[in-house]
Amino acid sequence: MGLISELKLAMPWGHIAAKAWGSHKSPPVLCLHGWLDNANSFDRLIPLLPKDFYYVAMDFGGHGLSSHYSPGFPYDHQNFVSEVRRVAAALKWNRFSLLGHSFGGTVGGMFSCIFPEMVDKLVLLESSPFILETNELENMLSYKRKAIENMLQVEASKKPSQVVSPEEMLQGFLKNNSHVGEECGKLLLQRGTTQVATVFMHACMLHRLLVAARGSFVVAHGLLSCRMWTLSCGLFLNRDRRITRPEYYFNFISRELFVHSIRKLQARVLFIKATQGFYDLRRENDANTELVLFVTSSLRSTLKERFQYEQVPGNHYVHMNQPQHMAGIISSFLQSKERIPAHL
C-alpha cells in the first residue's frame, strides 16, 4: 500500500499535518502516535494492514510537521482530544475507527467516551483509554505546577533550537527511547527534525585549540583553517519545547470515574499489550501490573463481547520494531463485520 498524500488541515493556530494511505472513499481509520513521536510511527505497520481502508496518521499539535500552539495557549490532554474532533471535522468524517499507540491510545480512548457515536472501533496499542490516578495522587499538583513553569520559561527564552549532527541526534534519541530500534529511530527523526546547513569543527582540531588555550595562546590563523571545519547538515527537533514530560499534561482520573466513563463507549475495543511493554506512566512502578489488570478486567466486564485482549511478543514500540506481530490481529479486528449501531 503506497502513501498517496500528505495532508495539511487548517486549524485556528496554524495546521495539523497528516499522511494518508488508501482511497478516501474507503472506511476511515485515524492513527494517533505516542508522546513526542509523529505520524511516521505507523509507516511500518499500515502497509501490512488491509488495503480497503483509508488510513490517516496525524501529527499532534507541536509534534512532527504540525504547527506549534500559539504562545500562551497550553498543551493539555483535553486539547489533544479536541484536535481529533477538529481533524474529523476537516475531513468531513461522521464515524470512523481509531488506532492509537501509547499516549495516542489514551487520547483516542477519551475521545471515544466523549463522542461515542463517532467511533466504530478503537484499537489500543500499549495504551489505556485513560490514565488512572492511583500512583499519582501525591504528584498531581506538582505536575501541574511544573507544566506551567516550563511553559513560561520556554516562552520567555530567546534561545534558538539546538542544532546537532544527524548521528548525535540519533544517538541522543535512542538513549532517551530505549525501546526504539535504530531504523525506527531514524524513521521518527525523518519527520521529527528539520535539516539545516551548518558548520562543525573537527574534534581533533578543537582538542588542539583547547590545549593551546590552556597555555595562554591560540594560533589565530588556525581558527580560519578550512581543514578544521566541515560544512555539513545539522538537525534540530521540530517539536515544541514547551512539551516535556507526559505526566505534566495528562488528565488523571479515579477508578470510579474510569468505570463510569467506559460505560459510554459504543465502539468495539481491541487492546494489544506487548510482553516487554510498559505497565505504568512512571517507569519506577513498571513492575506493578495491577493497574493494567484493572483496566482490562473493567473493559471486559463492561463491554463483554465488544472487548478483545491480545498479548504479543515485543516491547513498547513493537508496532514499529516488529509490526508483523500485531498486523494480523489488527487486520482481523478491522475487517470483522460486527458493527455497533450509532446511538445519538
Secondary structure as the mmCIF struct_conf table of DSSP 4:
data_model
#
loop_
_struct_conf.conf_type_id
_struct_conf.id
_struct_conf.beg_label_comp_id
_struct_conf.beg_label_asym_id
_struct_conf.beg_label_seq_id
_struct_conf.end_label_comp_id
_struct_conf.end_label_asym_id
_struct_conf.end_label_seq_id
STRN STRN1 LEU A 3 MET A 11
TURN_TY1_P TURN_TY1_P1 PRO A 12 TRP A 13
STRN STRN2 GLY A 14 TRP A 21
BEND BEND1 GLY A 22 GLY A 22
TURN_TY1_P TURN_TY1_P2 HIS A 24 LYS A 25
BEND BEND2 SER A 26 SER A 26
HELX_LH_PP_P HELX_LH_PP_P1 PRO A 27 PRO A 27
STRN STRN3 PRO A 28 LEU A 32
TURN_TY1_P TURN_TY1_P3 TRP A 35 LEU A 36
HELX_RH_3T_P HELX_RH_3T_P1 ALA A 39 PHE A 42
TURN_TY1_P TURN_TY1_P4 ASP A 43 LEU A 45
HELX_RH_3T_P HELX_RH_3T_P2 ILE A 46 LEU A 48
BEND BEND3 LEU A 49 LEU A 49
TURN_TY1_P TURN_TY1_P5 LYS A 51 ASP A 52
BEND BEND4 PHE A 53 PHE A 53
STRN STRN4 TYR A 54 MET A 58
HELX_LH_PP_P HELX_LH_PP_P2 ASP A 59 PHE A 60
TURN_TY1_P TURN_TY1_P6 GLY A 61 GLY A 62
BEND BEND5 HIS A 63 HIS A 63
TURN_TY1_P TURN_TY1_P7 GLY A 64 LEU A 65
BEND BEND6 SER A 66 SER A 66
HELX_LH_PP_P HELX_LH_PP_P3 SER A 67 SER A 70
TURN_TY1_P TURN_TY1_P8 PRO A 71 GLY A 72
HELX_RH_AL_P HELX_RH_AL_P1 HIS A 77 ALA A 90
TURN_TY1_P TURN_TY1_P9 LEU A 91 LYS A 92
BEND BEND7 ASN A 94 ARG A 95
STRN STRN5 PHE A 96 HIS A 101
TURN_TY1_P TURN_TY1_P10 SER A 102 SER A 102
HELX_RH_AL_P HELX_RH_AL_P2 PHE A 103 ILE A 114
BEND BEND8 PHE A 115 PHE A 115
HELX_RH_3T_P HELX_RH_3T_P3 PRO A 116 MET A 118
STRN STRN6 VAL A 119 LEU A 125
BEND BEND9 GLU A 126 GLU A 126
BEND BEND10 PRO A 129 PHE A 130
STRN STRN7 ILE A 131 LEU A 132
TURN_TY1_P TURN_TY1_P11 THR A 134 ASN A 139
HELX_RH_AL_P HELX_RH_AL_P3 MET A 140 ALA A 156
HELX_LH_PP_P HELX_LH_PP_P4 LYS A 159 GLN A 162
STRN STRN8 VAL A 164 VAL A 164
HELX_RH_AL_P HELX_RH_AL_P4 PRO A 166 ASN A 176
TURN_TY1_P TURN_TY1_P12 SER A 178 HIS A 179
BEND BEND11 VAL A 180 VAL A 180
HELX_RH_AL_P HELX_RH_AL_P5 GLU A 182 GLY A 192
STRN STRN9 THR A 193 MET A 201
HELX_RH_AL_P HELX_RH_AL_P6 ALA A 203 ARG A 214
TURN_TY1_P TURN_TY1_P13 GLY A 215 SER A 216
HELX_RH_AL_P HELX_RH_AL_P7 ALA A 220 LEU A 223
TURN_TY1_P TURN_TY1_P14 LEU A 224 LEU A 224
HELX_RH_3T_P HELX_RH_3T_P4 CYS A 226 MET A 228
STRN STRN10 TRP A 229 LEU A 237
BEND BEND12 ARG A 239 ARG A 239
TURN_TY1_P TURN_TY1_P15 ARG A 241 ARG A 242
HELX_RH_3T_P HELX_RH_3T_P5 PRO A 246 TYR A 248
TURN_TY1_P TURN_TY1_P16 TYR A 249 TYR A 249
STRN STRN11 PHE A 252 ILE A 253
HELX_RH_AL_P HELX_RH_AL_P8 ARG A 255 ILE A 262
TURN_TY1_P TURN_TY1_P17 ARG A 263 LYS A 264
BEND BEND13 ALA A 267 ALA A 267
STRN STRN12 ARG A 268 GLN A 276
BEND BEND14 GLY A 277 GLY A 277
BEND BEND15 ASP A 280 ARG A 282
HELX_RH_3T_P HELX_RH_3T_P6 ARG A 283 ASN A 285
TURN_TY1_P TURN_TY1_P18 ASP A 286 ALA A 287
HELX_RH_AL_P HELX_RH_AL_P9 GLU A 290 LEU A 303
HELX_RH_3T_P HELX_RH_3T_P7 LYS A 304 ARG A 306
STRN STRN13 PHE A 307 ASN A 315
TURN_TY1_P TURN_TY1_P19 HIS A 316 TYR A 317
HELX_RH_AL_P HELX_RH_AL_P10 VAL A 318 ASN A 321
BEND BEND16 GLN A 322 GLN A 322
TURN_TY1_P TURN_TY1_P20 PRO A 323 PRO A 323
HELX_RH_AL_P HELX_RH_AL_P11 GLN A 324 GLN A 335
HELX_LH_PP_P HELX_LH_PP_P5 ARG A 339 ALA A 342
#
